[in-house]
């Protein structure tokens, strides 16, 4: 999933949630334009409830 506008210079608290996803095992890439989050097949972030 890509979230445009939630980049490295974002002042939003939403960027803090990215750290939670990273700790759950998701692959996170953040640049000036936005944030991309990908769950791995065996990580908690990619499983549906």
N, C-alpha and C positions, 0 to 999 in steps of 0.2 A: 504494500500500500504506500502511496506517495502522498504527502501532505504539503502542497505548495504553500509558500509563505511562512512556514514554520522552520526557518533556517537558522544559521548560526548566530545571527544578530537579533533574533526574535526575543522580545521581552515578555512573552507570554508564559504563564505558568505551565502551559501544556507541554512545553519542552522538558519539564521535569518528569513528566509521565514517560517520556522516551527512555529515561534511565531505568524505570521499572521494567519496561519491556526488554531492555538489554539484559538486566539481571535475570529475567525469566528465560534467557537464551536466544532471544530474537537478534537477528543481524540488523544493525541500525547504521545508516549513512546519513550524515547531515552536512549540507553545504549552504552557501549563501541563499539559494533559491528555495530550499525546502528540505524535508526529511523523508527518507525512504526506510520502511520497516518491512523486514521479511522474516517470517517464522520458519524455523527448521522443522523437519518432519518429526523429530523426537523432542522438541522443546515444548514447554507448557504454553507458550504464547501462540502456538499454531494449532492447539487442540480446541475443539468446540465443546461447550458444556453439554 
